[in-house]
């Protein structure tokens, strides 16, 4: 398989590329590298939040816009701001609340990548007269012998973001560039210094844009959409009701802190029943272990498998160490996954991502542990 960047440098480096610029060092260096390689770069910052008296400047994007504009000026490229607050609400926030209201735990970053950054923004590329979208994600794309894009983990395994990109489709990957995916973070910061960028030593961002100070993401969404809290009992392993909670949206499988239950020993959330609005807790950590899961809305990158079961590695959370697994179909777009060893706190609503070494094979949404 050929490195996408080497292929482009051989004959396409004069093409125009739209680069998503958050104001952070990663996207700034992305733009700088593309300028250095001879691309015609257009910087675009997505403003996804409305500013209010309750949310700080960093949360609504003012500081990011200002930083991105300054970087664009240094690099000598045009810069535009796209205000997509309504689109972000409809395509990311409302679906996320729908999941919380069902007792599931969504992954808004995965939704945002597929629907906004590589969805709506990809649709806007032609309006800018460009062919490519580039971002500062830590991942790699190579071209297979069949001339199809292959998504790989980043070189810097501590920064790898391929898990969050697994829901992209083949068409989106075909028009995407990840210029820093082959670099270590320290190399990115050194390039920022060479480019004389003001954010070379800026601290890491923590996606604080999704929450106002002192609030959980789920409660912020409930208040934003003026939805009622779905209350019910908290039940222990013996079937006893310990207390009544203020809403199933406040809980996630594996949660230990913030349960509001005085106990002599630790308690974890084991299961959430959306029908009865019940939250089940356990003091036995081994009850959080699962031997497998079922997942739906499966999306394969490249060709859909034809021989089952398939052996792969699986991640059910971003920072989780991959586990060997076997995958077999149980419906048109659903699978059953068996783990080689038990995984802790498999959480409905999260993404299950399948890997073959560094290669992303596909993904689905977790329905239930098994």
C-alpha positions as CSV (number, residue, x, y, z in Angstrom):
1,X,0.0,0.0,0.0
2,X,1.2,3.5,-0.9
3,X,1.4,6.4,1.5
4,X,-1.3,8.9,0.4
5,X,1.0,11.9,1.0
6,X,3.8,10.6,-1.1
7,X,1.3,9.9,-3.9
8,X,0.0,13.4,-3.8
9,X,3.5,15.0,-3.8
10,X,4.2,13.2,-7.1
11,X,1.6,15.0,-9.1
12,X,-1.2,16.7,-7.2
13,X,0.5,19.1,-4.8
14,X,-0.8,22.2,-6.6
15,X,-4.4,21.3,-5.8
16,X,-6.6,23.3,-3.4
17,X,-7.4,21.9,0.0
18,X,-9.7,23.1,2.7
19,X,-8.1,22.7,6.1
20,X,-10.2,22.6,9.3
21,X,-8.5,24.9,11.8
22,X,-9.6,24.8,15.4
23,X,-6.9,27.2,16.6
24,X,-4.9,24.4,18.2
25,X,-1.4,23.4,17.3
26,X,-2.3,20.2,15.5
27,X,-4.5,21.8,12.9
28,X,-2.2,24.8,12.6
29,X,0.8,22.6,11.8
30,X,-1.5,20.7,9.4
31,X,-2.1,23.9,7.4
32,X,1.6,24.8,7.6
33,X,2.8,21.5,6.2
34,X,0.3,21.7,3.3
35,X,1.5,25.2,2.5
36,X,5.1,23.9,2.6
37,X,4.2,21.1,0.2
38,X,2.8,23.5,-2.3
39,X,-0.9,23.1,-1.9
40,X,-3.3,26.0,-2.2
41,X,-4.6,26.0,1.4
42,X,-7.9,27.6,2.6
43,X,-8.3,27.7,6.4
44,X,-11.8,27.1,7.8
45,X,-12.9,27.3,11.4
46,X,-16.2,25.8,12.4
47,X,-18.1,27.8,15.1
48,X,-20.5,25.2,16.6
49,X,-21.7,27.0,19.7
50,X,-23.6,30.2,20.5
51,X,-22.0,32.4,23.1
52,X,-24.0,33.1,26.2
53,X,-23.4,34.5,29.7
54,X,-23.2,30.9,31.0
55,X,-20.5,29.7,28.7
56,X,-16.9,30.9,28.5
57,X,-15.1,32.2,25.4
58,X,-13.2,28.9,25.0
59,X,-16.5,27.0,25.0
60,X,-18.2,28.9,22.2
61,X,-15.1,29.1,20.0
62,X,-14.1,32.8,20.1
63,X,-10.6,32.1,21.3
64,X,-10.2,29.3,18.7
65,X,-11.4,31.5,15.9
66,X,-9.0,34.3,16.9
67,X,-6.0,31.9,17.1
68,X,-6.8,30.2,13.8
69,X,-7.1,33.6,12.1
70,X,-3.7,34.7,13.5
71,X,-2.1,31.4,12.3
72,X,-3.7,31.8,8.8
73,X,-2.2,35.3,8.6
74,X,1.3,34.0,9.5
75,X,1.0,31.3,6.9
76,X,-0.4,33.7,4.3
77,X,-3.6,31.7,3.6
78,X,-7.2,32.8,3.5
79,X,-9.4,32.1,6.5
80,X,-13.1,31.7,6.8
81,X,-15.5,31.0,9.7
82,X,-18.6,28.8,9.2
83,X,-21.3,29.3,11.8
84,X,-23.0,25.9,12.1
85,X,-24.6,26.1,15.5
86,X,-28.0,24.9,14.2
87,X,-26.4,22.0,12.2
88,X,-24.4,20.9,15.2
89,X,-27.5,21.0,17.4
90,X,-29.5,18.9,14.9
91,X,-26.9,16.4,13.8
92,X,-24.9,15.9,17.1
93,X,-26.5,17.3,20.2
94,X,-30.1,16.2,19.7
95,X,-29.1,12.6,18.7
96,X,-26.8,12.6,21.8
97,X,-29.6,13.6,24.1
98,X,-31.8,10.9,22.5
99,X,-29.2,8.3,23.5
100,X,-28.9,9.6,27.1
101,X,-32.8,9.6,27.4
102,X,-32.7,5.9,26.4
103,X,-30.2,5.1,29.2
104,X,-27.3,4.8,26.7
105,X,-24.0,6.7,26.6
106,X,-23.3,8.4,23.2
107,X,-20.0,9.4,21.7
108,X,-20.5,12.9,20.4
109,X,-17.0,13.2,18.9
110,X,-17.6,10.2,16.7
111,X,-20.9,11.7,15.6
112,X,-19.3,15.1,14.9
113,X,-16.6,13.7,12.8
114,X,-18.9,11.7,10.5
115,X,-21.7,14.3,10.3
116,X,-20.0,17.7,10.6
117,X,-16.2,17.7,10.0
118,X,-16.3,15.1,7.2
119,X,-19.9,15.5,6.3
120,X,-21.1,19.1,6.0
121,X,-17.6,20.4,5.5
122,X,-16.9,17.8,2.8
123,X,-20.0,19.0,1.0
124,X,-18.7,22.6,1.1
125,X,-15.3,21.7,-0.4
126,X,-16.4,22.2,-4.0
127,X,-17.8,25.7,-3.2
128,X,-14.2,26.6,-2.3
129,X,-13.0,25.1,-5.6
130,X,-11.1,22.4,-3.6
131,X,-10.8,18.7,-3.8
132,X,-9.5,17.8,-0.4
133,X,-10.4,18.2,3.3
134,X,-7.5,18.1,5.7
135,X,-7.6,18.0,9.5
136,X,-5.1,17.7,12.4
137,X,-6.3,14.3,13.5
138,X,-3.7,11.7,14.5
139,X,-4.4,9.0,11.9
140,X,-3.1,7.8,8.6
141,X,-4.6,7.1,5.2
142,X,-2.9,4.9,2.7
143,X,-4.0,3.7,-0.8
144,X,-4.6,0.0,-1.3
145,X,-3.5,-1.9,-4.4
146,X,-7.2,-1.7,-5.5
147,X,-6.9,2.2,-5.2
148,X,-9.2,2.4,-2.2
149,X,-8.4,4.4,1.0
150,X,-7.3,2.5,4.1
151,X,-7.5,4.1,7.5
152,X,-4.6,3.3,9.8
153,X,-3.6,4.2,13.4
154,X,-1.3,7.1,13.8
155,X,2.5,6.7,14.3
156,X,2.1,8.3,17.8
157,X,0.1,5.6,19.5
158,X,-0.5,7.8,22.6
159,X,-2.3,10.4,20.3
160,X,-3.9,8.0,17.9
161,X,-7.5,9.1,17.0
162,X,-8.5,6.4,14.5
163,X,-11.1,5.2,17.0
164,X,-13.0,8.5,16.5
165,X,-12.7,8.3,12.7
166,X,-14.0,4.8,12.3
167,X,-17.5,5.9,11.2
168,X,-16.2,7.7,8.1
169,X,-17.2,6.1,4.9
170,X,-15.0,5.2,1.9
171,X,-16.0,8.3,-0.1
172,X,-15.1,10.6,2.8
173,X,-11.7,8.9,3.3
174,X,-11.0,9.2,-0.5
175,X,-11.0,13.0,-0.2
176,X,-9.3,13.4,3.2
177,X,-5.8,14.2,4.2
178,X,-4.2,13.7,7.7
179,X,-0.8,15.4,7.3
180,X,0.4,14.9,10.9
181,X,-0.6,11.2,11.2
182,X,3.0,10.0,10.6
183,X,4.4,12.4,13.2
184,X,5.0,12.2,17.0
185,X,3.4,15.0,19.0
186,X,6.8,16.4,19.9
187,X,7.6,16.7,16.2
188,X,4.4,18.6,15.6
189,X,5.3,21.1,18.3
190,X,8.8,21.5,16.8
191,X,7.3,22.2,13.4
192,X,5.0,24.8,15.0
193,X,8.1,26.6,16.3
194,X,9.8,26.4,12.8
195,X,6.6,27.9,11.3
196,X,6.7,30.6,14.1
197,X,3.2,29.8,15.2
198,X,2.0,31.4,18.4
199,X,0.4,28.1,19.7
200,X,3.5,26.0,19.5
201,X,3.6,25.4,23.3
202,X,-0.2,25.7,24.0
203,X,-1.6,23.2,26.4
204,X,-3.7,20.2,25.1
205,X,-7.3,20.9,24.5
206,X,-9.8,18.8,26.4
207,X,-13.0,19.2,24.3
208,X,-14.3,21.6,26.9
209,X,-16.6,23.1,24.3
210,X,-19.2,20.4,25.1
211,X,-19.8,21.4,28.6
212,X,-20.3,24.5,30.7
213,X,-18.4,24.7,34.0
214,X,-19.9,22.6,36.7
215,X,-22.2,20.7,34.5
216,X,-22.2,17.2,33.0
217,X,-22.7,16.9,29.3
218,X,-25.9,14.9,29.7
219,X,-27.5,17.4,32.1
220,X,-26.4,20.3,29.9
221,X,-28.3,18.7,27.0
222,X,-31.4,18.1,29.1
223,X,-31.5,21.7,30.1
224,X,-30.8,22.9,26.6
225,X,-33.7,21.0,25.1
226,X,-36.0,21.5,28.2
227,X,-36.6,17.8,28.5
228,X,-38.0,16.1,31.6
229,X,-35.6,13.9,33.7
230,X,-36.6,10.2,33.6
231,X,-36.4,9.3,37.2
232,X,-36.6,5.9,38.9
233,X,-35.0,3.6,41.5
234,X,-31.4,2.6,42.1
235,X,-31.3,-1.1,42.8
236,X,-28.5,-3.1,44.4
237,X,-27.4,-6.7,43.6
238,X,-29.9,-8.1,46.1
239,X,-32.8,-6.4,44.4
240,X,-33.3,-3.8,47.1
241,X,-34.1,-0.2,46.2
242,X,-31.4,2.0,47.7
243,X,-32.8,5.3,46.7
244,X,-34.5,7.1,43.8
245,X,-32.3,8.9,41.2
246,X,-32.9,12.2,39.4
247,X,-32.6,10.9,35.9
248,X,-31.1,7.9,34.0
249,X,-29.3,10.4,31.7
250,X,-26.9,11.0,34.7
251,X,-25.5,7.5,34.7
252,X,-23.3,5.3,32.5
253,X,-22.2,1.7,32.8
254,X,-19.1,1.4,35.0
255,X,-19.6,4.7,36.7
256,X,-18.4,4.9,40.4
257,X,-18.3,8.6,41.3
258,X,-21.4,10.8,41.6
259,X,-23.8,8.1,42.5
260,X,-24.9,10.0,45.7
261,X,-25.1,6.7,47.7
262,X,-23.4,6.6,51.1
263,X,-21.8,3.1,51.3
264,X,-19.0,1.5,53.2
265,X,-17.6,0.0,50.0
266,X,-17.4,1.0,46.4
267,X,-20.4,0.8,44.1
268,X,-20.5,0.8,40.3
269,X,-23.3,1.2,37.8
270,X,-23.8,-2.3,36.3
271,X,-26.9,-1.7,34.0
272,X,-29.4,0.9,33.1
273,X,-33.0,-0.2,32.3
274,X,-34.6,2.5,30.2
275,X,-38.1,0.9,30.3
276,X,-38.3,0.8,34.1
277,X,-35.9,3.8,34.5
278,X,-34.0,1.7,36.9
279,X,-30.2,2.0,37.6
280,X,-28.6,-1.3,38.9
281,X,-25.5,-1.0,41.0
282,X,-23.0,-3.6,42.3
283,X,-20.3,-3.7,44.8
284,X,-18.6,-6.6,43.0
285,X,-16.3,-5.2,40.2
286,X,-16.3,-8.6,38.5
287,X,-20.0,-8.2,37.6
288,X,-18.9,-5.4,35.2
289,X,-17.0,-7.9,33.0
290,X,-18.4,-9.2,29.7
291,X,-17.4,-11.9,27.4
292,X,-18.8,-10.2,24.3
293,X,-21.3,-7.8,22.9
294,X,-23.9,-7.2,20.2
295,X,-23.6,-4.1,17.9
296,X,-25.7,-2.7,15.1
297,X,-25.4,-0.1,12.3
298,X,-22.2,-1.8,11.2
299,X,-20.0,0.1,8.7
300,X,-17.1,-1.7,7.0
301,X,-14.3,0.3,5.4
302,X,-13.4,-1.2,2.1
303,X,-15.1,-4.4,1.1
304,X,-17.7,-6.0,3.4
305,X,-16.4,-9.4,4.8
306,X,-17.7,-12.5,3.0
307,X,-16.2,-15.2,5.2
308,X,-17.3,-15.5,8.8
309,X,-16.4,-15.3,11.6
310,X,-13.6,-12.8,11.2
311,X,-10.8,-12.5,13.7
312,X,-9.8,-9.0,14.7
313,X,-8.9,-6.7,17.5
314,X,-11.6,-4.6,19.1
315,X,-11.8,-1.4,21.2
316,X,-15.0,-0.5,23.0
317,X,-13.5,2.8,24.4
318,X,-11.0,5.3,23.1
319,X,-8.2,4.6,25.7
320,X,-8.9,0.9,26.0
321,X,-6.1,-1.6,25.1
322,X,-7.3,-3.6,22.0
323,X,-8.6,-7.1,22.7
324,X,-8.6,-10.1,20.4
325,X,-12.1,-10.9,19.2
326,X,-14.2,-13.0,16.8
327,X,-17.1,-11.3,14.9
328,X,-20.1,-13.0,13.2
329,X,-23.2,-11.5,11.7
330,X,-26.6,-11.9,13.4
331,X,-28.6,-9.7,11.0
332,X,-28.4,-7.3,8.0
333,X,-26.2,-4.8,9.8
334,X,-25.7,-6.4,13.2
335,X,-23.0,-8.6,14.7
336,X,-22.2,-10.6,17.7
337,X,-18.6,-10.2,19.1
338,X,-16.9,-12.7,21.3
339,X,-13.8,-11.5,23.2
340,X,-10.7,-13.5,23.9
341,X,-10.7,-12.1,27.4
342,X,-13.4,-10.4,29.4
343,X,-13.8,-6.6,28.9
344,X,-14.9,-4.3,31.7
345,X,-17.9,-1.9,31.4
346,X,-19.1,-2.5,27.9
347,X,-21.4,0.4,27.4
348,X,-24.5,0.6,25.1
349,X,-24.3,3.6,22.8
350,X,-20.5,3.7,22.5
351,X,-18.6,2.7,19.4
352,X,-17.1,-0.7,18.9
353,X,-14.2,-0.4,16.5
354,X,-12.6,-3.4,14.7
355,X,-8.9,-3.4,13.8
356,X,-6.5,-5.7,11.9
357,X,-3.3,-4.5,13.5
358,X,-3.1,-0.8,12.7
359,X,-5.8,-1.0,10.0
360,X,-9.4,0.0,10.8
361,X,-11.8,-2.6,9.4
362,X,-15.1,-1.1,10.5
363,X,-17.3,-0.2,13.4
364,X,-20.8,-0.3,14.9
365,X,-22.8,1.0,17.9
366,X,-22.9,-1.2,21.0
367,X,-26.3,-2.5,21.8
368,X,-25.6,-4.7,24.8
369,X,-22.9,-6.7,26.5
370,X,-23.2,-10.5,26.4
